[in-house]
Amino acid sequence: MAEITELLTEWTNGNKDALNKLIPLVYNELHYIAHRHLRKENSSLQTSALINELYLQFVKWEGANWNCRGQFFGVSARIMRNIMVDYARKRDSLKRGGDYQRISLDDALNILDEKSISLTELDDALNSLEKIDAKLCQIIELRFFCGLTCQEVAEILGTSAATVHREETIAKHWLLRELKRK
């Protein structure tokens, strides 16, 4: 972990080669996160393609200010979410409102009982939540998109696992209400 933090610091300080050294160190974890979410979506998007797209997004970044490993994985989760949503929107627009690709939140968030929602609906709801409370949105992203435990999220956010669990419950209830309206 120290090597990852050191490379993030080097990248922050403008060493573009640090990203090339960092990716092999975090590739397996990023691959696991991407595979887990793509499997749930039953997408034709491949895991390696998602990771490659993530890498291309990072290559474009200038002046990134990385504080820690957790922040990196949180940002990675956000970018993966955006890539998946863009892919889903493109696919859905090609179908002109046809059959939406569905993902089940029951396994990851226990938000909905036996209800599946589209990734685009989830993204819209998360964007609305972020406008109200960015921290609640971040907790859901780290838990759902990164697959982190409450304890790991607590360490990233500098709070207790009990607080993360409580705030996650609040976010789940808010998302449930928001998604039931759709």
C-alpha positions in Angstrom: 0.0 0.0 0.0 2.9 2.4 0.7 4.1 1.9 -2.8 0.7 2.8 -4.2 0.5 5.9 -2.1 4.0 6.9 -3.1 3.1 6.5 -6.8 0.0 8.5 -6.3 2.0 11.3 -4.8 4.5 11.2 -7.7 1.6 11.3 -10.1 0.2 14.3 -8.2 3.6 16.0 -8.5 3.5 15.7 -12.3 5.3 12.4 -12.9 3.2 10.9 -15.7 5.3 7.7 -15.6 4.0 7.1 -12.1 0.6 6.1 -13.6 2.3 3.5 -15.8 3.9 2.0 -12.7 0.7 2.3 -10.6 -1.7 0.5 -13.0 0.1 -2.9 -12.7 0.0 -2.7 -8.9 -3.8 -2.0 -8.8 -4.9 -3.8 -11.9 -6.1 -7.0 -10.2 -8.3 -5.0 -7.7 -9.6 -2.8 -10.5 -10.3 -5.9 -12.6 -12.2 -7.5 -9.7 -14.4 -4.4 -9.2 -15.1 -4.0 -13.0 -15.9 -7.7 -13.4 -18.2 -7.8 -10.5 -20.3 -4.9 -11.8 -20.3 -5.9 -15.4 -21.5 -9.4 -14.4 -24.4 -7.9 -12.5 -25.3 -5.7 -15.5 -25.0 -8.7 -17.9 -23.4 -6.3 -20.2 -21.6 -7.0 -23.5 -18.9 -4.5 -22.3 -15.8 -6.6 -21.4 -14.0 -6.2 -18.1 -10.6 -5.5 -19.8 -12.3 -2.9 -22.1 -13.7 -1.1 -19.0 -10.3 -1.1 -17.3 -8.6 0.1 -20.6 -11.2 2.9 -20.8 -10.5 3.8 -17.1 -6.8 4.0 -17.9 -7.4 6.2 -20.9 -9.4 8.6 -18.7 -6.5 8.7 -16.2 -4.0 9.4 -19.0 -5.9 12.5 -19.9 -5.9 13.8 -16.3 -3.6 16.7 -15.5 -3.1 18.1 -12.1 -4.8 15.3 -10.2 -4.4 15.7 -6.5 -4.2 12.2 -4.9 -4.3 12.0 -1.1 -4.5 8.2 -0.6 -5.2 4.8 -2.0 -8.9 5.0 -0.9 -9.4 8.2 -2.8 -7.9 6.6 -5.9 -10.3 3.6 -5.8 -13.2 5.9 -5.0 -12.5 8.0 -8.1 -11.9 4.8 -10.1 -15.3 3.6 -9.1 -16.9 6.9 -10.1 -15.2 6.8 -13.5 -16.2 3.1 -14.0 -19.8 4.0 -13.2 -19.7 6.9 -15.7 -18.2 4.7 -18.4 -20.9 2.0 -17.8 -23.7 4.5 -17.8 -22.4 6.1 -21.0 -22.2 2.7 -22.6 -25.7 1.8 -21.4 -27.1 5.1 -22.6 -25.5 4.7 -26.0 -26.8 1.2 -26.3 -30.3 2.2 -25.2 -30.4 5.1 -27.5 -29.5 2.8 -30.4 -32.5 0.7 -29.4 -34.6 3.9 -29.4 -36.1 3.3 -26.0 -36.2 -0.5 -26.3 -35.5 -3.0 -23.6 -33.3 -1.4 -21.0 -30.4 -3.4 -19.6 -31.3 -4.2 -16.0 -29.1 -4.6 -12.9 -30.2 -5.9 -9.6 -29.5 -3.7 -6.6 -30.8 -6.3 -4.2 -27.5 -8.1 -4.0 -25.3 -5.0 -3.6 -27.5 -2.6 -1.7 -30.6 -4.4 -0.5 -32.5 -1.4 -1.7 -35.2 -3.0 -3.6 -36.9 -6.3 -3.1 -37.0 -8.2 -6.3 -37.0 -5.0 -8.4 -34.4 -4.4 -11.0 -33.6 -1.0 -12.3 -31.6 0.2 -15.3 -28.1 1.5 -14.7 -29.2 4.9 -16.1 -32.0 5.1 -13.6 -29.6 4.4 -10.8 -27.2 7.0 -12.1 -29.9 9.6 -12.3 -30.9 8.8 -8.7 -27.3 8.9 -7.5 -26.8 12.3 -9.2 -29.8 13.6 -7.4 -28.6 12.3 -4.1 -25.2 13.8 -4.7 -26.8 17.3 -5.1 -28.5 16.8 -1.7 -25.6 15.0 0.2 -22.4 14.2 -1.6 -21.1 12.1 1.3 -24.1 9.8 1.1 -23.6 9.4 -2.6 -19.9 8.6 -2.0 -20.7 5.9 0.5 -23.1 4.2 -1.9 -20.5 4.4 -4.7 -17.7 3.0 -2.5 -19.9 0.2 -1.2 -21.7 -0.6 -4.5 -19.2 0.2 -7.2 -16.0 -0.5 -5.3 -17.4 -3.3 -3.2 -15.7 -2.0 -0.1 -16.8 -2.9 3.4 -18.2 -0.4 5.9 -14.9 -0.5 7.7 -12.9 0.3 4.5 -15.3 3.1 3.6 -14.9 4.4 7.2 -11.2 4.5 6.9 -11.4 6.4 3.6 -13.9 8.9 5.0 -12.2 9.3 8.4 -15.2 8.2 10.3 -16.5 5.1 12.1 -18.0 2.0 10.5 -21.2 2.6 12.5 -21.5 6.0 11.0 -21.0 4.6 7.5 -23.6 1.9 8.2 -26.1 4.5 9.5 -25.5 6.9 6.6 -25.7 4.0 4.1 -29.1 3.1 5.5 -30.3 6.7 5.1 -29.0 6.7 1.5 -30.6 3.4 0.7 -34.0 4.6 2.0 -33.7 7.8 0.0 -32.7 5.9 -3.2 -35.6 3.4 -2.6 -38.1 6.3 -2.5 -36.5 8.0 -5.5 -36.4 4.8 -7.6 -40.0 3.8 -6.8 -41.1 7.1 -8.3 -39.8 6.0 -11.7 
